[in-house]
Amino acid sequence: MIAVIGAGPAGLAVAWQLTRDGHDAVVIEASSHVGGMSGSRTVSGIRVDLGSHRLPPAMPAEIRGSIEELVELQERPRRGRVRLDGRWLPVPLQPVGALRGLAPSTGLRMAAETATSPLRRPKADTYAAVLRASHGDTAFEQLHAPFAWKLWDTDPDHLAGELARRRLGASAGQVVGAALRRVMSPPTFLYPRRGFGALSEAMAELIPEIRLDTKVTGLIEHEDRVTVGLADGRIVTVDHVFSTLPAGRTAVWLALVEPDEVVLPTRAVVLVYLTLDRRPYTEFDAHLLPDRTVLPTRVSEPANYRDSAADPPDRTVLCAEVPCWVDDAVWGASDEELGRRVADDLVRSGLPDPRATAVETIRMPSVHPVMTGASLAALDRAERALQSSGRVTVLGRQGLFTPDTTHHVLQMGFAAARCVGADGGFDHDAWRRARDDFRAFVVES
């Protein structure tokens, strides 16, 4: 028997692949839902996601094929916007759109800095230095810096250059290449017709044993087994554990490190859902708001991500993503207060007054990894400590403290499961090679 801790996409992918390979697996999940941050809920009778999620058309063929075994995918045009320089620009940013949408002086500077990016090199290995070199000072100051402050509440000069490379593919060649591709063909994305959470729900249906509302409190590794302690006092004894919980927490459970040696800070997000008695709110699927004086970083309209007869014609729901710290004023604010503030911010950003008929919130305590030199060093200590474990493997976005997207963590899950041999043994060398490959993942935004 193999235990998988966490029923997000990474954990479900491991368990599904193990099941397909003939192994017995049990998934243990603390919440009452599968899907983790990639799950879906129902608000005012409409399926909504936990934030804005998409799949890129250029996924590896194996990953796309596996997803299409599970759900019906629709290819949809990207219809997002970003508020820059007091104006709306299409997302992803395109050279022609930027020149037309921005003030002439700003647009020309941004275009010139993008074109000359191959001639620049970062002056330091920080988020700010890497993006100034690859995207230029204008794009950094107007777009990347304010977003960094909103997402991570950390000076971009103190964030690691690795974060820029993982989130934005921040080499000069990648930036110029992406700009040229957008000129050649309009950007699209893939999306499950029944909502993004349908992918996790479909995997869960193919896994024989999933224990929801079951919290893991500790691990004890023996020579020939692992004991998994549960919050209700019970234990589960298994041959191997795949943990999608943070590497630091897993290493502490195994008594391999002290808690203060592996501090991996993450920012929380409050999702504020506004129900409107009309549809659509706008023709766009998402609005990005780098302005630091407004709460949300992004406001999406889930019904605009898909073409589904299940979505009612007389109402819609907006999802506003509001980064914060657990226990700060935003985290503790009432639904009514957050709804009012988000509505006011939308109007101040040049959007229509939503005139919401209802407000609901979902609070997610750990979403955006704050990747600094100190936190990456802590992650390295945790991963090095876990190398001494023969029967516990950490993976996934939360586990590996990474901004990777759903198709990336699916790839991780399948790879991890395939390291389990027919006899139940785990191929650690194969996993290390796969883990090295994962470091090249870039978020496709």
C-alpha positions, -999 to +999 in steps of 0.1 A: +000+000+000+012+035-009-001+067+008-005+100-010-009+130+012-030+157-005-057+155-031-046+184-053-037+177-089-002+164-080-014+139-054-043+127-076-020+123-106+003+101-085-025+080-072-042+077-106-009+065-123-002+041-094-037+027-098-032+023-136+001+005-129-016-020-106-005-006-072-028+000-042-029+036-031-048+057-006-052+094-008-054+114+024-069+149+022-075+173+051-103+192+034-137+181+022-129+186-014-105+173-040-085+196-063-066+218-039-061+252-054-073+238-088-107+228-075-141+242-083-171+253-062-206+264-068-216+300-062-252+312-069-257+281-090-226+287-112-194+266-112-165+288-103-128+281-099-105+290-070-090+318-090-081+319-127-069+287-142-061+277-178-042+250-197-018+259-225-024+244-259+014+236-262+014+210-234+034+178-238+013+154-259+013+128-231-001+152-206-027+166-229-037+131-239-041+121-202-062+152-196-085+144-226-091+110-212-107+127-182-125+158-194-138+176-225-114+204-233-124+235-252-099+257-270-108+293-262-094+327-273-075+346-246-096+377-238-079+393-208-068+428-201-043+446-179-046+481-166-014+501-174-008+538-176-045+544-170-055+524-200-065+488-208-042+466-229-048+430-241-032+401-222-009+385-231+008+418-240+014+421-278+038+446-293+012+461-316-014+462-289+010+479-265+020+505-290-017+513-297-029+511-262-002+530-242+007+566-243+030+570-273+061+577-253+055+548-229+047+523-257+078+533-277+101+529-247+086+495-239+089+483-275+125+495-277+135+479-244+120+446-255+138+447-288+171+454-272+167+429-243+192+404-259+219+430-254+214+433-217+225+411-188+211+411-152+233+431-128+223+407-100+204+375-095+173+391-082+137+393-094+141+430-102+175+427-120+164+397-141+132+414-153+148+448-159+173+431-182+148+409-200+117+431-201+132+466-197+128+493-170+095+506-183+077+472-182+093+465-148+083+497-131+047+498-145+038+461-145+062+437-128+072+457-097+037+466-085+025+431-091+054+417-071+046+440-042+009+429-043+016+392-047+045+387-023+046+419-002+083+419-007+108+443-023+115+429-058+152+435-051+149+410-023+131+383-043+152+357-060+160+358-097+147+322-099+112+334-093+114+356-124+127+328-145+101+303-133+071+327-136+080+346-168+106+327-187+128+357-181+156+352-207+158+378-234+153+351-261+121+339-244+107+374-241+114+383-278+102+348-290+069+351-271+063+386-285+069+373-321+046+343-316+018+366-304+021+386-336+019+354-357-012+339-341-038+351-315-032+334-281-056+307-270-060+284-240-076+251-231-103+248-205-126+220-192-162+227-202-174+218-167-149+241-149-113+236-140-120+214-110-136+188-132-101+176-140-094+167-104-129+154-098-125+130-128-092+117-115-107+112-081-135+090-095-108+066-108-090+062-075-104+035-053-097+050-019-097+087-010-102+098+026-115+134+028-116+154+060-086+134+073-056+154+085-021+140+088-002+150+119+030+131+116+052+105+099+075+079+113+098+061+088+109+026+097+133+004+077+105-015+059+074+008+063+061+043+071+036+050+098+012+079+090-003+095+121-038+110+117-055+138+137-082+114+151-055+092+167-056+065+141-025+054+121-020+041+086+010+018+078+022+019+042+053+010+021+058+045+007+045+080+012+041+107-015+036+140+003+024+171-015+027+191+017+056+215+021+091+199+020+100+217+053+069+203+071+075+168+058+112+169+069+102+182+103+077+153+107+105+129+099+127+146+126+153+153+099+155+191+106+143+216+131+113+238+123+133+271+123+157+257+097+131+253+070+109+283+071+091+286+037+068+317+038+038+318+014+012+345+009-025+338+014-053+348-009-089+357-002-112+349-032-141+373-032-170+361-053-195+388-064-229+376-079-244+398-105-280+397-118-269+401-154-245+384-178-219+391-189-202+417-167-178+424-196-168+406-228-134+398-212-125+367-192-100+384-168-088+418-158-053+422-143-048+451-118-012+459-109-023+492-092-011+489-056-039+511-044-066+485-053-071+452-035-074+426-062-046+415-085-070+398-109-107+397-114-121+369-136-155+359-149-156+321-149-186+318-174-164+337-200-138+309-198-161+283-214-191+277-236-215+258-214-252+254-215-251+248-177-243+285-171-275+305-165-282+333-189-295+358-163-266+360-139-228+357-136-202+356-109-169+375-106-139+361-088-115+387-073-082+375-061-069+394-030-034+385-017-028+390+020-011+374+050-030+350+072-044+370+102-039+404+087-067+430+083-077+417+048-078+380+060-100+390+089-124+413+071-160+404+067-175+392+034-195+424+032-165+447+037-144+428+011-173+429-013-177+467-009-140+473-013-136+451-044-166+468-060-152+502-053-118+492-067-134+479-099-151+512-105-119+531-097-101+510-122-125+520-150-147+489-149-186+490-146-202+491-111-209+454-104-239+461-082-235+427-066-265+409-053-245+385-031-209+381-018-191+349-008-154+344+001-130+315+002-098+319+022-067+300+010-038+303+035-009+292+013-009+302-023+021+323-035+056+311-024+078+340-013+110+330-031+139+349-016+175+339-011+167+328+025+137+308+016+154+290-013+182+281+011+157+267+035+141+247+007+175+233-002+181+223+034+148+205+035+154+187+002+189+177+012+175+163+045+148+144+027+174+126+005+182+105+036+146+092+035+141+060+015+103+059+017+090+094+016+089+116-015+078+152-018+063+167-049+039+193-062+035+231-060+032+233-023+056+205-016+084+219-037+077+256-030+073+265-067+049+285-088+043+256-112+009+253-129-015+224-131-001+206-162+034+208-146+023+192-114+004+165-133+037+158-151+054+156-117+028+132-104+030+108-133+068+108-132+068+101-094+044+072-097+065+056-125+095+056-102+077+028-082+087-006-096+065-037-100+079-049-067+069-017-049+105-004-047+113+032-055+139+043-080+155+073-063+179+079-092+151+082-117+133+106-094+164+128-090+166+131-127+130+140-130+133+165-102+161+182-121+139+184-152+111+200-132+134+230-124+131+241-160+093+245-159+082+280-167+047+293-160+029+301-192+010+333-186 
